Amino acid sequence: MGTIRPLITLTSDFGTKDPFVGQMKGVILNTNPDVEMVDITHNISPHNIREGAVLTGLSYEYFPVRTIHIVVVDPGVGSRRRPIIVATQNHYFVGPDNGLFSMVYKKEKDSFSVTHITAEHYFLKKDSATFHGRDVFAPVAGWLSKGIPVSHFGAEIDDFMNIHLPEPGRPSRNTIEGEVIYIDRFGNAITNISSDLLRDSLNGGERLRIVLKGNVVSFRNCYSEVEDKDLYCLINSCGLLEFFIFRGNAAESSGIRIGDIVGIIKS
């Protein structure tokens, strides 16, 4: 991919007040003082690998070509799980081999490689078994941002961890069935049903019924189109079907949980 632009993003489940984020940034800057860093989020639910995979998959494409993304949701730190670098056509990802990059694998299809990081001379000489974000991923990303080739960090592997991320299904010709995959801090429930899927699979001008938890939910174009506290849905900024209550918390008020089934029925 040529010379790497010195831009690194950080995503973790540490929490915004955790000093570990600052330690990682210090290690990166000691390795490459010219690097620019952007925090995506440090509020992923503790140990929630699937949530980290979803948020990584929804955000990375908006960053410049050659950005390096460090993602640390690592409940298996210190075990035999491997540290890896994922190289796609336009981006790099550094983190644990525990499924965090599963949505990246899905989006990039066959246009990526995965390298097991074994070159310990690039690690921070702390020898900690509990914080590879600081001692492995941060220095490796720093050296990567200085142009060290991926091949210098270890050997390519093909048995990387890939967790199941649900895909919408078609139980019948007139029906799409998806599910809630993420709930944001406002209580909005985001699904895996895309606007493209709705347009391509249910075209022809037929009327659609959108059903969640046995209730038919009305569609709106934006949040402020309504003033009541009923449950509605829209296509959000990621191009995905989302359920919301205007100035309210849809998940709490309607009992919505990750994994709840969403039906789109053409009538």
N, C-alpha and C positions, 0 to 999 in steps of 0.2 A: 504493500500500500504506500510505499514511498516514505518520506520523512514524516514522522508523527507530529501532529500539532500538539503542543504541550497543554492539553486540557484534560483534566481528570474529574469525573463525577464520583460522588460517594453516596451510597445507600446502605442503611443498616437498621437493626432493631435495637440500637443502643439507647435511644431516648435523647432528646435535644439537650438535656443538662448533663449528659454523661461525659466525663473528661476523656474517654477513649477516642472520641472523634478528634479532639485536639491533638492527641498523641499521634494519631495516624497522619494528620496534616503536617505535623512537625517532621515526621520521618520522611514524608514525600518531599517537603521543601529542603531538607538536608541532602536529599539525593539529587533533586533538580530544582534549584531556586527560581527558575524561570517558569515553572509550571503554574497554570491557572486552575483553581479548584472550584467546583460547584456542588453544593449539597442538594441532592434530589429530595431525600427524606431520611430521617433517622427515627421515624415513628412507626415503622412496621411492627405489628404485634409480636411480642417476644417469641422467638423460635418458630415463627410462622413462615416456613419455606415457600409454601404455595403463594402466600400474599406477596412475598418478595419477588417471586417469579412473575406474577401478574404485573406488579408495579414497574419492574424492570422492562418487561415486554411492552408496556404502554408508553414508556418515556424515552427510550434510547434513540429512536429514529428522529427525534426533534433536535438532536445535538449535531454539531458539525462532523464532517467526515474525519476519521482518525481519532475521535475522542476515545479515551480509556475509561471504562466504567468499573469501579470497585463496588462489589456488592457483598455485604457481610451479614448474613443470617446463618449462624454457624453453630447449632447446638451440638454437633459432633466434633468440635474443635479438640485436638489432641488425640483423636482416635485414628484409625487407619484410613479415614476419608481423605481424598487427595486434594491438594491445592491445584487449581488449573487456570490456564489462559484460554479463552475462546476468541478466535480471530474470525471475523466475518469480512465481507467485502469492504465495509466502511467503518467498522468499529471493533474495539477490543473490550473484553470483559475479563476481570480478574476476581477470583473468589473460590469458594469451596465446591467440590464436586458432589453436591447433594440435591441437584435438581433446580437450583436457583435460576439457571439459564434455559429452562425448558421452553418458555415462550419464545426466546430468541432462536432456539433450534427449530421450532415450528415455523417461525416467520422466515428464517433464512434458508430453510429446506436443506439442500446439499451444499450451500455456499458458505461453509464454515469449517474450521478445524479446531480441535481441542488438544491442548498440550498439558501434560502432567508436569508441574513445576518441581524439579528435583535439584536444580543448581543452587546449593545452599550458600554459595559465596555471595549471592545477591540478597540474602536474608539479613535482617537486623540481628546483631550478635547478642540477643537477649535470651535465647533458648527457652522461651515460655511455651508451655503446652496449653495455655488458656486464651491467648490473644494473638492468633495468626493474622487478624486484621492489621495490627501494628507491625508484627515481626516478619510477616511473609508477604501479604497482599500489598501493603503500602509501599515497601521498598521495591518490590517487583514492578509495580505500576510506575514508580518513579524512574527506574532504569529503562523500562519500556518507553517512557515518554522522552528519553534521551536518545532513542533510536536503536537500542539493543534489539537484534532480531529475535522473534519468538523462538526460533529453533535453539537459541543459546540457553533457554531456560529449562529445557527438558525434551522428552520425546513425545510425539503425537500419539494419542490413544483413540480408540473407537468404542470402548466399553463404558463411556461416561454415563452418569446418572441422568435419567430423563423421567420426570414424574408425570403422571397423567393430568392433563388439563382438559376439562370437558369441552367437547365440540357440540354445536347445535345439531339436532337430528331431525329427520322427517318421518314421523310415525305414520303419516298418511299423505296423500297427494296435496291435500289442502291445509296441512298443518306443519308448523315448525315448533320444535320443542327445545328450549334452551334452559339455562339456569343462572342464578345469581352467582357471580364469581368474586365480587368485592363490595364492601360497604365502606364508604368514605366517612370522614369525621363529621359530616353534616347529616349522616344517616341515609344518604342517597344509596340505592341499591343498583349496582351496575351489573349488567348481564353479559353473556358471551354472544348475544345476537346483534349482528352488525347491520347498519343501514344498507350496505350493499346486499346482504343476504335478503333483507326484506324486499328490496327493490327487484333483485334478480329472480328470486324464487316465488314471490307472490305478486307478480305483475298482472296487468290486465284490468286494473281499475276496480277490482272487487273490494268489498268492504272487509276490514279486518277486525277481529275481536282479540284483544290482548288480555290474557287471563293470568292472574297470579293469586295463589292461595284460594282458589275457587271464586275469585271476584273478577269481573270484567272491569278493566282500568281504561279510562279515557286518555287519549293522546293529546299532547300540547307541543307547541314549537319552542317555548321557553318557560322558565320558572314563573315569571311574573304575569303570565297569561291567566292565572287563576288567583283568586283572593281567599277562597275557603281553605279548609284543612283536610280535604279529601286526598286520596292517593291518586296520582297521575303518573304518566310516563312521557318521555321525550327521547330524542337522539342527542347524546351528550357530545362534548368536544372531542372525544376519542372515536366518535362514530359508532357508539354502542348504545343499545336500548337501556335506559335508566329509569328507575322508579323514584318518585320524590313526593314530598309534601312541602308546599311553599312556606318557607320560614318555619319549617318543622322538621322532625326526625322521622322519616318514613320507616326505617328499620324498627325503631322502638314502638311507634304508634301502631304499626301494622303487623308486628311480630315477624318481620322478614329476616331470614337467616341465609348465610352463604350455603349454596346447594339447593335452595328452593327452586322448584321447576316453574318455568314460564312458558305458556302456550300462546302461539300466534295462529289464529284460525281464520281461514278465508271463507267468507260466507256469501 
